[in-house]
Amino acid sequence: MGNYYLAQPGGEIVTKISIAFGPTFPSLANGPVTFWLLQDPDEDFDPRNAYAIASVQGTPNVFNDEFFSVDIPPTWVHGGFFVGASAKLDGGADKPARVDRDTSGDKSWFFYAPDIAATIDDPAAAPFGTRNDNPQYVVLPGAFMVRATGTSAP
């Protein structure tokens, strides 16, 4: 799960990823969470053809409306990029992230794959993927509470 963003003209250097997880996510017994930064070559607000440019692991220790942050190596992004996280879920029990229901989910996406690392450079290959405003699959539409922090590229 994650959010799609557009970099400022000239690009940005992303240094931190922050996510507010749901009350039961991740199941800490299933290991750490991988935080991802993906570049989208066609800047179409659809990350299905994006590819990974940075990742780090961390084990969240806060939930609900508190953001858990990880530092990533300073990474240049330009145009469209996607910021997200992956972890093993307890299907039907774990909540992937807090959702801001006052904001449209048109830039938030959820993907499922048994091994997300195997499809991270081609999210379209994941067996399931949807925008977080798709009423067919999304019960609580809104924007995931996923953020990227950085500075403007010189």
N, C-alpha and C positions, 0 to 999 in steps of 0.2 A: 504494500500500500504506500501511497505517496502523493505528492502534489507536483504539478507542472508550473514552471515559472519562465518568465522572459528576463534575460539579463539586460542591464542598462546598455545603451550604445557604447561600443568599445569593449564590452565584457565586464566580468567581475571575477574576483578571486574569492572562492568559497573556502572558509576555514572551519566552519562548525555546522553540524546538523542537530536540530532539536525536534523532539517528538513528545507529545502528550499521549501516553498509552492508555488503553481502557483498563478497567479495574481488575481484569483477570489476564491481561496480556503483557508480556508473554508468559507462558508456563515456564517458570524459571528452571524447573527440572529438565526442560528440553534444551538447555544450553543458551548461549548468548544470542543477541540480536545482531544482524549485519546491517549497517547503515550504508546506503548507496547514493552515489551521485552519478547521473547519467546525462549524456549529451544527446540532443535530438537534432539530427542533421537537417531536417526540413522545416523545423520550427512551426509545426502545424497544430500544436496543443494536444497531440496524440503521441504518447511515449512508446507505442508498440514497435517503433523502429529505432528507438534510442539504444545507446550502448554505454556500458559502465566505463567511467573514467577515474573513479575513486571509490574505495570502500574501507570501512573499519568495523571492528566488532566492539560491543559493549554489553553490559548486563544492567538493564534499568533497575533502579531501586526506588522510583517514585511512579505514581500512577494518577489517573483521573486528570485533573486540570493542571498538574505540575509538569513542566517540560523536563525531559531528560536530554542532556546535550553531550555530544561527543565531538572532540576536535578531529579534523581530518587534515591530511597534508594540504597546504594551500594549492588549490586546483582552479585553473582558469576555465570559465564557462563563457559561452557567447551564444546569442540567440536563445533558442528554447532549451531548457534543461529540466530534469526530473529529479526530485529528492524523495527518497523513501527508505523503507526498512523491510527486512525479511526475517522470519523466525519460524520455527516449527510451532504449529498451532494445535490446540486441543479442539478439533472440529466441533462446531456448534456451541462451544463453551467460551472460548477466548474471544475477546473483543479487540480488533486490531489497533484501533487508535481512537482517541476522543474525536468527536465531530462537532464542528461549529455549525449548528443548524441555521444560523442567521446568514450564512454565506453559501452561495451556490456550490454544488459539488461538481461543476463542469470542468474543473481543473484537477480534481482528485480521482485517483484510479486505484483499483484493487486487482491484483493478479494472484492466481494460485498455480503452483507447480510443485510436484513432489520434491524436486531439487531445483530451487529457484536459481542457484548459481549456474546450473547448466543452461538456463534460458535467459540469463540476465542481459546478454548482448543481443537478444532477439525476443523481447517480451511478447511479441505476437505469437511466438511458439508455445507460450504457456497454455495449458488446457483451458484456463478460464481467465478472462480479463474484462473488466467493465468500468465505466465511469461511475462516480459516486452520485450521479443524479439519474441513473437508469431505474425507473420505477419497476421494471420487470425483476430486478435482482436486489435492489437496495431498499431496506425497510426504513432507515433513518437517513435520508439524503442530507448532504451538507459537505463542507470542506473538512478534510482531515486536518488535525492540528499538527502539521509538519512544516518545519521552517528551515531555511538555509541562511547562514550569516556569513558575510564577507565584506569586501571592500571593492570599490571600483578599480578596474585594471588601469595601470598608468598609461 
